[in-house]
Amino acid sequence: MENKLSDYPVFPNAPITEALIDIRVQLPEEINLDKLKTFHESIKERFPQKQERISIQAGFKFTPEGSATLPPSSKPDGYLFRSMTENKVVQARLDGFTFNKLKPYEKWELFRNEAHVLWDSYFKIAKPIKVLRIALRYINRIELPLSITNFKEYILTTPEIAPKLPQGLAHFFMQLVIPNHEIAATATITQTIENPLPAATHKFPYIFDIDVWKDTLYEGSNQEMWDEFEKLHIFKNEIFFNSITKKTEELFK
C-alpha cells in the first residue's frame, strides 16, 4: 500500500459516529469473570460505570425426525466500562478486548494510543495466551441532500437498478467483502440508508460502515500487532476516500 496517513485530509466535521479497535484472544483457563472484574481498578477513575456483558447463543438440533431450533441461552462473558463524559467504552471479555470511541472522533493517533494503553492494562490482568484476530471498525453517518437523484454524485459504490425497472429507491442494504492480499486482511463494507431527517433539514442519513480485520497468531503484547493496526487503518482510509466524491468531502468541511 503506497498511501500514507498524511495523504488524506482530516475533516473538522468528520462523519464518524463510532470507531472501535477489537482484539480477540485465547485466555488461560484460570482467567474468569472475577479476574476480569479487577481490570476496572486500573481505569475506574475515567471509566466509572460498570456493566456486565451478556452473550446470547442459539442453534439447531438435528435428529432422525428432522431439525429443530434450540432456545436461545444467555450468559455473562465480560464487562463494559463506560465514560459518559468522554463517550468512550472499554470491553474486557473472556474472548477479547474492545475500545469504542463515540462521536466526536478527533484523530487516529489519539484513538490508537489510548487503546494501546488500555490494552496493556487488560493484558496484565487477563494474560492472553494468543491474539487470534485484530479488527478496526469505523461507522460513518453521512447526511446527504434529500433532493439527489444520483447517488454516484456522492458515493461511488452503490446498488444499481436494472434499466427497465422503476428507478426510485426507498431503501437498501448492501454488504461487500473485499480481501486485501497485500496485508492478508479483509474488509466488510456495509451501506444502507436510514429514514429521512425532519423535513426542515432536507437531508437523509447514509450509513457507511467499514470493518477491516485480520486473523493473527501473536503471542505476548508485542509491537508487531500495533504495526498491523497501522496497515488496517490505511486500508480503511483507502476504502473510505476512494468511495466518496469531492462533493461529499465538502459536506465535512
N, C-alpha and C positions, 0 to 999 in steps of 0.2 A: 504494500500500500504506500503510495507516494505522498499522499496528502498528510499535512501536519495539522495539529490543533489550531495553529495560528492562521491557517488558510481560511478559516471560517469566521464570520463575524459573530460578535456577542451582542445580542439584541437587548435593549432596555426593557422591552415588553415581551420577553420570550413566552411562547405558548405552553411551556412545560407546566403541567398541573401536578405531576408526581414523577420523581426519579427514585430508582432503588438499585442497590447493589445486593446481590444474593449469592451466598456461598453454601453449597450443600456438602455435608461431611459425613464421615463414619466415626462415631464416638465409641470409646471403650465401654464395655458392658456395665461397668460400675457407675457410669455417669447417669444420674436420674434427675427427675424434676426438682427434688430438694437441692441437689448440687447446682442446677441451673439457676435456681432462685437466688443463690448467693452472688450471681453476676450483678444483681441490682445494687449491691452495696457500693460498687465502684462507680456507678453512674447516677445514683438516685437524686443527687442534687440538681442535675439538669434534666433527668427523666423521672420525675417523681411518681407518675401514675403507673401502677402495675395491673396487668390484666392477664388472666390465664388464657392461653390459646387452645382452641378445641379443633381437632381434626375429625372430619366425618368420612366414613368409608361405607361403600355399598358394593354389591357384587351379584354374581349369578351362580346358581347351583344347577348342575346338570345331572339328571337321573335317567334311568331307562324310560320313565314316563314322560320325560321332556325337561324343559328348563324352567326355572323359577327365579324371580328376583329376590335376593336376600334383603331383609330390612336393614336400613342404614344403622350404623353404630357410630358412636362418638366417644372420644377420649381426649384428655389434655395431652399435648405434645410439646408444650413450651410456654413462654411468656412474652407479652408485649409490654414494652416500657415506653411511655409517651411523654413528650414535652409539648404541651399545648401552646406555650408562648412562642416556640420556635417552629411549630408544625413539623416535628420530627418523631419518628417511631423506630425503636430498635427491637428486633425479634431475636430471642435466644431460644432455639428449639433443639429437640433431640436429633433432628436431621440437618441442622444448619443454623445459619446466621443471616439476618437481613437488616439493612439500614434503609429506611424510607425517608425521603425529604419531600414534603408537600410544598405547594406554591407559597411564597415566592422562592424560586430557584436562582441562585446567584451565579456560580460558575463551577466548572468541573473540578478544578484543583481543590477548592474548599470542601466540596462534597466528598471527593475521594479521600482527602486527608483525614476528615472526621471519621469516615467509615473505617479507615485503616487503624486509627487509634481504638475505636470501639471493638473492632475485630481482635486486636491484640488482647484486650481485656477478656473477651469471650474465650479466646484460645487458652489463656492461662487457667480459666475455670474448667472448660469442657475438655481440654486436651485431645483434640481430634486426632484420630489415627491417620486419616487420609482426607484430602479435599477431592471430592468426586465431580463437582460441577461448579462453574462460576457463571454468573449472568449479570447483565446490565440492562435495565428496562427504563424507557422514557415514555410517558403518556402525555401527548400533546393535544391541546384543545384549541383548534383554530377557528375563530369566528369569521365566517365567510359572508359576503353580501347575499341577502336573500334573493336578489334580482338576477344572479348569474344564470346564464343559460348553458355554459360550457365549463365543466369542472376543470378542464385542462388549462384554463386561464390561470388557475391557481395550483392545482395538484396534477402531476404528470402521470401518476399511476392510478387509474380509475376504472370502474367497471364500464364495459362497452355494451350497449344495447343493439341487437340486430337491427339493421336499417329499416326493415319492413314492420317492426313493432312500434307501438307508441313510444315516443322518446321521453315522456315525463318520468321522473324518478322520485317516488315519495320516500323511499328508504332503501338502504342496502347495508350488507355486512360482507366484507371481503377480507380474506386472510391469505397471505403468501408466505411460503417458507423458502428462504434463499440461502444456500450454502456459500461460504467463503473458504475455498480450499487453501488459499494462501496462508490463512491463520488457523485453519481447522476449526472454524466457528460457523454458527448458523444463526440466521435472523428470522424471527417470526414477526411479520408485519400485519397488523390488524387495522382496518379502516372501516369506519361507519359514520353515520350522521345521527345527531340527536334532534329532538323536537326544536322547532324554531324558538328563539328568544322572544320576549314580549314585542309586540308589533312595532312599538316605537323605535326599537333598535335596528330593525330591518336586517337582522343577521340570524344565522343558524350555526350551531357548533359542529365542526368536522373533527372527529376523533382520529388521531394518527398515532398508533401505539406501536413502538419499536422495542422488541425484546431480542437482544443478542446474547448468545450463550455458547459455552464450550465445555465439553466433557474433559475432565482432567484426572490426574492421579498424583497430586502433590502430597508430600509428607512434610509436616512442620509448617510454621508460619513464615514461609520464605518470600523473598523479594520477587522471585520469578512470577508468582501469582499476580502481583500488582503490575508487573510489566505486561502481563497478558490482559489485564483490565484496560491498560492504555490502548492496546490494539483493538479491544472491543469497543472502546469509546470512539476511536477513529472510524471504525466500521459503522457505528451508529450514526455518526455525523455524515458519512458518505451517503447513507440511505436517506437521511432527512434532507440534506441540502440538494441532492440530486433528484429529489421527488417534488420539490416546490419550485415555483417560478419567482422571478424578481418582483412580480406583482404581490405575491404572498409575503415576501420579505418586507415590503413596505408596511404591511399590517403590524409588524412587530417593532417598528421604529418609533 
